[in-house]
Amino acid sequence: MIPSDPIMLLSFVNLKLRDYYGSLDAMCEDLDLSREDITAKLEAVNYCYDAEKNQFV
């Protein structure tokens, strides 16, 4: 289960991307998560995925 609070979600996702996954797509596929849901929740608090950095900034 992933955090529902957007800031906690940001921390969770960026940690997973930094330590375990080479891309957001790989993480979502492996953890059976919706890329669209994660992206929408984080965009609501002004964070966007940067593929080059492989993190939400």
Biopython code that builds the backbone (N, CA, C, O; Angstrom):
import numpy as np
from Bio.PDB.StructureBuilder import StructureBuilder

atoms = [
    (1, "MET", "N", (0.841, -1.181, 0.000)),
    (1, "MET", "CA", (0.000, 0.000, 0.000)),
    (1, "MET", "C", (0.885, 1.243, 0.000)),
    (1, "MET", "O", (1.884, 1.317, 0.716)),
    (2, "ILE", "N", (0.495, 2.207, -0.815)),
    (2, "ILE", "CA", (1.274, 3.438, -0.908)),
    (2, "ILE", "C", (0.611, 4.527, -0.059)),
    (2, "ILE", "O", (-0.594, 4.471, 0.188)),
    (3, "PRO", "N", (1.387, 5.511, 0.383)),
    (3, "PRO", "CA", (0.828, 6.590, 1.198)),
    (3, "PRO", "C", (-0.224, 7.392, 0.433)),
    (3, "PRO", "O", (-0.088, 7.601, -0.772)),
    (4, "SER", "N", (-1.257, 7.836, 1.119)),
    (4, "SER", "CA", (-2.284, 8.648, 0.472)),
    (4, "SER", "C", (-1.959, 10.141, 0.553)),
    (4, "SER", "O", (-2.379, 10.914, -0.308)),
    (5, "ASP", "N", (-1.219, 10.546, 1.575)),
    (5, "ASP", "CA", (-0.796, 11.941, 1.691)),
    (5, "ASP", "C", (0.199, 12.256, 0.568)),
    (5, "ASP", "O", (1.175, 11.525, 0.403)),
    (6, "PRO", "N", (-0.020, 13.319, -0.203)),
    (6, "PRO", "CA", (0.851, 13.608, -1.347)),
    (6, "PRO", "C", (2.331, 13.795, -0.998)),
    (6, "PRO", "O", (3.201, 13.367, -1.756)),
    (7, "ILE", "N", (2.619, 14.419, 0.124)),
    (7, "ILE", "CA", (4.025, 14.648, 0.486)),
    (7, "ILE", "C", (4.686, 13.337, 0.916)),
    (7, "ILE", "O", (5.848, 13.092, 0.590)),
    (8, "MET", "N", (3.965, 12.509, 1.634)),
    (8, "MET", "CA", (4.501, 11.188, 1.993)),
    (8, "MET", "C", (4.652, 10.323, 0.738)),
    (8, "MET", "O", (5.608, 9.557, 0.615)),
    (9, "LEU", "N", (3.709, 10.451, -0.180)),
    (9, "LEU", "CA", (3.796, 9.730, -1.454)),
    (9, "LEU", "C", (5.023, 10.168, -2.228)),
    (9, "LEU", "O", (5.722, 9.334, -2.803)),
    (10, "LEU", "N", (5.295, 11.456, -2.251)),
    (10, "LEU", "CA", (6.482, 11.984, -2.920)),
    (10, "LEU", "C", (7.746, 11.350, -2.359)),
    (10, "LEU", "O", (8.607, 10.899, -3.114)),
    (11, "SER", "N", (7.855, 11.314, -1.054)),
    (11, "SER", "CA", (9.022, 10.723, -0.397)),
    (11, "SER", "C", (9.136, 9.237, -0.734)),
    (11, "SER", "O", (10.220, 8.754, -1.062)),
    (12, "PHE", "N", (8.034, 8.524, -0.654)),
    (12, "PHE", "CA", (8.004, 7.084, -0.943)),
    (12, "PHE", "C", (8.441, 6.810, -2.382)),
    (12, "PHE", "O", (9.306, 5.971, -2.630)),
    (13, "VAL", "N", (7.836, 7.523, -3.317)),
    (13, "VAL", "CA", (8.115, 7.286, -4.738)),
    (13, "VAL", "C", (9.556, 7.647, -5.073)),
    (13, "VAL", "O", (10.240, 6.875, -5.745)),
    (14, "ASN", "N", (10.027, 8.796, -4.622)),
    (14, "ASN", "CA", (11.400, 9.186, -4.947)),
    (14, "ASN", "C", (12.422, 8.236, -4.326)),
    (14, "ASN", "O", (13.460, 7.973, -4.932)),
    (15, "LEU", "N", (12.151, 7.725, -3.144)),
    (15, "LEU", "CA", (13.043, 6.733, -2.529)),
    (15, "LEU", "C", (13.092, 5.463, -3.384)),
    (15, "LEU", "O", (14.171, 4.945, -3.670)),
    (16, "LYS", "N", (11.928, 4.970, -3.786)),
    (16, "LYS", "CA", (11.872, 3.760, -4.618)),
    (16, "LYS", "C", (12.589, 3.981, -5.940)),
    (16, "LYS", "O", (13.331, 3.114, -6.401)),
    (17, "LEU", "N", (12.368, 5.147, -6.552)),
    (17, "LEU", "CA", (13.020, 5.429, -7.830)),
    (17, "LEU", "C", (14.537, 5.527, -7.657)),
    (17, "LEU", "O", (15.290, 5.028, -8.494)),
    (18, "ARG", "N", (14.974, 6.148, -6.609)),
    (18, "ARG", "CA", (16.415, 6.322, -6.375)),
    (18, "ARG", "C", (17.095, 4.996, -6.071)),
    (18, "ARG", "O", (18.177, 4.721, -6.588)),
    (19, "ASP", "N", (16.467, 4.171, -5.234)),
    (19, "ASP", "CA", (17.141, 2.976, -4.729)),
    (19, "ASP", "C", (16.857, 1.689, -5.497)),
    (19, "ASP", "O", (17.664, 0.760, -5.457)),
    (20, "TYR", "N", (15.718, 1.618, -6.199)),
    (20, "TYR", "CA", (15.327, 0.321, -6.755)),
    (20, "TYR", "C", (14.940, 0.301, -8.228)),
    (20, "TYR", "O", (15.018, -0.755, -8.855)),
    (21, "TYR", "N", (14.528, 1.422, -8.802)),
    (21, "TYR", "CA", (13.970, 1.388, -10.156)),
    (21, "TYR", "C", (14.617, 2.411, -11.073)),
    (21, "TYR", "O", (14.949, 3.520, -10.656)),
    (22, "GLY", "N", (14.788, 2.024, -12.312)),
    (22, "GLY", "CA", (15.390, 2.894, -13.321)),
    (22, "GLY", "C", (14.407, 3.830, -13.985)),
    (22, "GLY", "O", (14.809, 4.732, -14.721)),
    (23, "SER", "N", (13.111, 3.628, -13.733)),
    (23, "SER", "CA", (12.105, 4.507, -14.325)),
    (23, "SER", "C", (10.799, 4.397, -13.553)),
    (23, "SER", "O", (10.568, 3.441, -12.813)),
    (24, "LEU", "N", (9.957, 5.398, -13.744)),
    (24, "LEU", "CA", (8.638, 5.388, -13.124)),
    (24, "LEU", "C", (7.806, 4.231, -13.673)),
    (24, "LEU", "O", (7.082, 3.578, -12.922)),
    (25, "ASP", "N", (7.905, 3.979, -14.959)),
    (25, "ASP", "CA", (7.154, 2.872, -15.559)),
    (25, "ASP", "C", (7.556, 1.530, -14.952)),
    (25, "ASP", "O", (6.698, 0.694, -14.670)),
    (26, "ALA", "N", (8.853, 1.324, -14.751)),
    (26, "ALA", "CA", (9.330, 0.064, -14.164)),
    (26, "ALA", "C", (8.800, -0.102, -12.742)),
    (26, "ALA", "O", (8.393, -1.197, -12.352)),
    (27, "MET", "N", (8.804, 0.972, -11.975)),
    (27, "MET", "CA", (8.300, 0.903, -10.604)),
    (27, "MET", "C", (6.809, 0.589, -10.599)),
    (27, "MET", "O", (6.359, -0.282, -9.855)),
    (28, "CYS", "N", (6.046, 1.292, -11.424)),
    (28, "CYS", "CA", (4.596, 1.080, -11.467)),
    (28, "CYS", "C", (4.251, -0.337, -11.907)),
    (28, "CYS", "O", (3.342, -0.961, -11.360)),
    (29, "GLU", "N", (4.974, -0.834, -12.887)),
    (29, "GLU", "CA", (4.715, -2.197, -13.355)),
    (29, "GLU", "C", (5.034, -3.214, -12.265)),
    (29, "GLU", "O", (4.248, -4.128, -12.014)),
    (30, "ASP", "N", (6.176, -3.058, -11.623)),
    (30, "ASP", "CA", (6.605, -4.017, -10.610)),
    (30, "ASP", "C", (5.697, -4.000, -9.372)),
    (30, "ASP", "O", (5.408, -5.048, -8.793)),
    (31, "LEU", "N", (5.254, -2.812, -8.977)),
    (31, "LEU", "CA", (4.433, -2.681, -7.774)),
    (31, "LEU", "C", (2.934, -2.679, -8.077)),
    (31, "LEU", "O", (2.111, -2.518, -7.176)),
    (32, "ASP", "N", (2.591, -2.858, -9.348)),
    (32, "ASP", "CA", (1.192, -2.869, -9.791)),
    (32, "ASP", "C", (0.468, -1.590, -9.368)),
    (32, "ASP", "O", (-0.593, -1.630, -8.746)),
    (33, "LEU", "N", (1.075, -0.455, -9.725)),
    (33, "LEU", "CA", (0.526, 0.859, -9.407)),
    (33, "LEU", "C", (0.134, 1.575, -10.693)),
    (33, "LEU", "O", (0.646, 1.265, -11.769)),
    (34, "SER", "N", (-0.766, 2.523, -10.573)),
    (34, "SER", "CA", (-1.189, 3.328, -11.716)),
    (34, "SER", "C", (-0.292, 4.559, -11.839)),
    (34, "SER", "O", (-0.263, 5.411, -10.951)),
    (35, "ARG", "N", (0.430, 4.638, -12.940)),
    (35, "ARG", "CA", (1.280, 5.801, -13.191)),
    (35, "ARG", "C", (0.434, 7.068, -13.210)),
    (35, "ARG", "O", (0.846, 8.103, -12.685)),
    (36, "GLU", "N", (-0.738, 6.988, -13.809)),
    (36, "GLU", "CA", (-1.613, 8.143, -13.922)),
    (36, "GLU", "C", (-2.061, 8.642, -12.552)),
    (36, "GLU", "O", (-2.096, 9.850, -12.317)),
    (37, "ASP", "N", (-2.402, 7.733, -11.651)),
    (37, "ASP", "CA", (-2.830, 8.130, -10.308)),
    (37, "ASP", "C", (-1.696, 8.800, -9.533)),
    (37, "ASP", "O", (-1.891, 9.840, -8.903)),
    (38, "ILE", "N", (-0.525, 8.200, -9.587)),
    (38, "ILE", "CA", (0.629, 8.767, -8.877)),
    (38, "ILE", "C", (0.969, 10.140, -9.441)),
    (38, "ILE", "O", (1.167, 11.097, -8.692)),
    (39, "THR", "N", (1.033, 10.227, -10.752)),
    (39, "THR", "CA", (1.367, 11.494, -11.400)),
    (39, "THR", "C", (0.341, 12.571, -11.058)),
    (39, "THR", "O", (0.718, 13.706, -10.767)),
    (40, "ALA", "N", (-0.929, 12.239, -11.089)),
    (40, "ALA", "CA", (-1.980, 13.218, -10.787)),
    (40, "ALA", "C", (-1.887, 13.703, -9.341)),
    (40, "ALA", "O", (-2.005, 14.899, -9.075)),
    (41, "LYS", "N", (-1.678, 12.777, -8.413)),
    (41, "LYS", "CA", (-1.582, 13.164, -6.999)),
    (41, "LYS", "C", (-0.392, 14.088, -6.757)),
    (41, "LYS", "O", (-0.492, 15.049, -5.994)),
    (42, "LEU", "N", (0.725, 13.797, -7.403)),
    (42, "LEU", "CA", (1.920, 14.612, -7.183)),
    (42, "LEU", "C", (1.869, 15.928, -7.962)),
    (42, "LEU", "O", (2.412, 16.935, -7.507)),
    (43, "GLU", "N", (1.232, 15.927, -9.111)),
    (43, "GLU", "CA", (1.065, 17.182, -9.847)),
    (43, "GLU", "C", (0.149, 18.134, -9.085)),
    (43, "GLU", "O", (0.274, 19.352, -9.212)),
    (44, "ALA", "N", (-0.775, 17.581, -8.290)),
    (44, "ALA", "CA", (-1.676, 18.414, -7.480)),
    (44, "ALA", "C", (-0.913, 19.232, -6.436)),
    (44, "ALA", "O", (-1.404, 20.261, -5.973)),
    (45, "VAL", "N", (0.289, 18.775, -6.064)),
    (45, "VAL", "CA", (1.130, 19.525, -5.122)),
    (45, "VAL", "C", (2.386, 20.050, -5.829)),
    (45, "VAL", "O", (3.428, 20.264, -5.209)),
    (46, "ASN", "N", (2.254, 20.247, -7.141)),
    (46, "ASN", "CA", (3.276, 20.896, -7.978)),
    (46, "ASN", "C", (4.577, 20.119, -8.150)),
    (46, "ASN", "O", (5.651, 20.718, -8.208)),
    (47, "TYR", "N", (4.494, 18.802, -8.232)),
    (47, "TYR", "CA", (5.655, 17.977, -8.538)),
    (47, "TYR", "C", (5.403, 17.228, -9.833)),
    (47, "TYR", "O", (4.336, 16.648, -10.032)),
    (48, "CYS", "N", (6.397, 17.245, -10.712)),
    (48, "CYS", "CA", (6.307, 16.551, -11.998)),
    (48, "CYS", "C", (7.466, 15.570, -12.112)),
    (48, "CYS", "O", (8.544, 15.786, -11.558)),
    (49, "TYR", "N", (7.220, 14.490, -12.839)),
    (49, "TYR", "CA", (8.257, 13.480, -13.030)),
    (49, "TYR", "C", (9.286, 13.974, -14.039)),
    (49, "TYR", "O", (8.932, 14.411, -15.134)),
    (50, "ASP", "N", (10.547, 13.904, -13.668)),
    (50, "ASP", "CA", (11.670, 14.230, -14.547)),
    (50, "ASP", "C", (12.362, 12.927, -14.887)),
    (50, "ASP", "O", (13.070, 12.361, -14.055)),
    (51, "ALA", "N", (12.161, 12.443, -16.116)),
    (51, "ALA", "CA", (12.720, 11.148, -16.527)),
    (51, "ALA", "C", (14.248, 11.153, -16.512)),
    (51, "ALA", "O", (14.867, 10.131, -16.213)),
    (52, "GLU", "N", (14.850, 12.281, -16.828)),
    (52, "GLU", "CA", (16.304, 12.367, -16.840)),
    (52, "GLU", "C", (16.883, 12.193, -15.442)),
    (52, "GLU", "O", (17.911, 11.538, -15.269)),
    (53, "LYS", "N", (16.235, 12.768, -14.458)),
    (53, "LYS", "CA", (16.677, 12.639, -13.070)),
    (53, "LYS", "C", (16.074, 11.417, -12.389)),
    (53, "LYS", "O", (16.535, 11.000, -11.326)),
    (54, "ASN", "N", (15.035, 10.844, -13.008)),
    (54, "ASN", "CA", (14.292, 9.705, -12.466)),
    (54, "ASN", "C", (13.765, 10.019, -11.060)),
    (54, "ASN", "O", (13.940, 9.248, -10.117)),
    (55, "GLN", "N", (13.122, 11.169, -10.963)),
    (55, "GLN", "CA", (12.501, 11.539, -9.710)),
    (55, "GLN", "C", (11.459, 12.612, -9.962)),
    (55, "GLN", "O", (11.435, 13.232, -11.026)),
    (56, "PHE", "N", (10.596, 12.827, -8.975)),
    (56, "PHE", "CA", (9.644, 13.920, -9.044)),
    (56, "PHE", "C", (10.306, 15.147, -8.469)),
    (56, "PHE", "O", (10.872, 15.115, -7.376)),
    (57, "VAL", "N", (10.229, 16.232, -9.223)),
    (57, "VAL", "CA", (10.866, 17.503, -8.806)),
    (57, "VAL", "C", (9.863, 18.632, -8.862)),
    (57, "VAL", "O", (10.201, 19.774, -8.551)),
]
sb = StructureBuilder()
sb.init_structure("model")
sb.init_model(0)
sb.init_chain("A")
sb.init_seg("    ")
for serial, (resi, resn, name, xyz) in enumerate(atoms, 1):
    if name == "N":
        sb.init_residue(resn, " ", resi, " ")
    sb.init_atom(name, np.array(xyz, "f"), 0.0, 1.0, " ", f" {name:<3s}", serial, name[0])
structure = sb.get_structure()
